[in-house]
Amino acid sequence: MTELALYHSPGACSRVPLILLAKAQADYDLRIVRIPAGEHRAPAFQQVNAKGKVPVLVRNGEALTENVAIVSFLAQQFQQARLLPNPLDGWGYAQALSWLAWGATTLQPLVGRIRSPQRIAEGEQAQASVKAMGVAELQRSLQLADQRLAGRPWLAADDWMAPDVYLFWVVTRGTENGVDLAKLPNVAAHFARLQQDAVVLRALEREAAAAAALPPPASH
Ligand SMILES: N[C@@H](CCC(=O)N[C@@H](CS)C(=O)NCC(=O)O)C(=O)O
């Protein structure tokens, strides 16, 4: 039997596989790594992923990193859940991957810049400027998604799939940090639909329960 585990930090981009595993109704072990407490730098986690990042999917004791790779594997493993279009529909599949990769390679680094400007610039003023420019760039980038979502509920198919979940995560982080959804009406509607989705709610409840069950973090 295949054993799966997901390393996830509450609120981080590992929410994407967290939600997709819920959509697939997969049986897996949720392992919380609290980035704000520095747990991703602890030797125990570095042994799981030397990159020191989440998500990590562990299958039968072997780790897989990078959201796009994890999502591709999950989509193949849980085909009935339609996490990505059928690969036999080569064009539809590639289009969905294109939206997903855009989220993971263009939008996610912007979120990182906004949330951790101290990694890029020294001094309060410089960091505030990095953050403000990141928010402006994210706001601009999201216009692409807004145009795509004009007249269609989801990015890639007739139901929500992995790229929609990625966008949902980016918008969650973006709105926490100053992105204005009033200027992105189609993205706002997409976000609201997923916020109310029973699967998404179930995944976020599992995240909250798992985090609440942990002891206070040790200092690293
Ligand atoms: N390229 C990786 C990026 C993963 C990533 O940066 N994850 C963040 C959370 S959203 C993280 O673990 N950050 C910890 C750190 O960089 O110190 C992917 O797409 O999976």
The ligand as an SDF file (V2000), in Angstrom:
LIG
                    3D

 20 19  0  0  0  0  0  0  0  0999 V2000
    9.9780   26.2570   -5.6950 N   0  0  0  0  0  0  0  0  0  0  0  0
    9.3450   25.7600   -4.5020 C   0  0  0  0  0  0  0  0  0  0  0  0
    9.1980   26.9240   -3.5350 C   0  0  0  0  0  0  0  0  0  0  0  0
    8.7260   26.4610   -2.1880 C   0  0  0  0  0  0  0  0  0  0  0  0
    8.7990   27.5950   -1.1790 C   0  0  0  0  0  0  0  0  0  0  0  0
    9.4780   28.6190   -1.3700 O   0  0  0  0  0  0  0  0  0  0  0  0
    8.1040   27.4030   -0.0680 N   0  0  0  0  0  0  0  0  0  0  0  0
    8.1080   28.3920    0.9820 C   0  0  0  0  0  0  0  0  0  0  0  0
    6.7170   28.4750    1.6190 C   0  0  0  0  0  0  0  0  0  0  0  0
    5.5240   29.1360    0.4790 S   0  0  0  0  0  0  0  0  0  0  0  0
    9.1020   27.9930    2.0340 C   0  0  0  0  0  0  0  0  0  0  0  0
    9.1780   26.8540    2.4090 O   0  0  0  0  0  0  0  0  0  0  0  0
    9.8640   28.9710    2.5240 N   0  0  0  0  0  0  0  0  0  0  0  0
   10.8170   28.7770    3.5590 C   0  0  0  0  0  0  0  0  0  0  0  0
   12.0890   29.4950    3.2610 C   0  0  0  0  0  0  0  0  0  0  0  0
   12.3240   29.8550    2.0990 O   0  0  0  0  0  0  0  0  0  0  0  0
   12.8640   29.7150    4.1660 O   0  0  0  0  0  0  0  0  0  0  0  0
    7.9840   25.1430   -4.8360 C   0  0  0  0  0  0  0  0  0  0  0  0
    7.3470   25.6160   -5.7960 O   0  0  0  0  0  0  0  0  0  0  0  0
    7.5650   24.1880   -4.1580 O   0  0  0  0  0  0  0  0  0  0  0  0
  1  2  1  0
  2  3  1  0
  2 18  1  0
  3  4  1  0
  4  5  1  0
  5  6  2  0
  5  7  1  0
  7  8  1  0
  8  9  1  0
  8 11  1  0
  9 10  1  0
 11 12  2  0
 11 13  1  0
 13 14  1  0
 14 15  1  0
 15 16  2  0
 15 17  1  0
 18 19  2  0
 18 20  1  0
M  END
$$$$
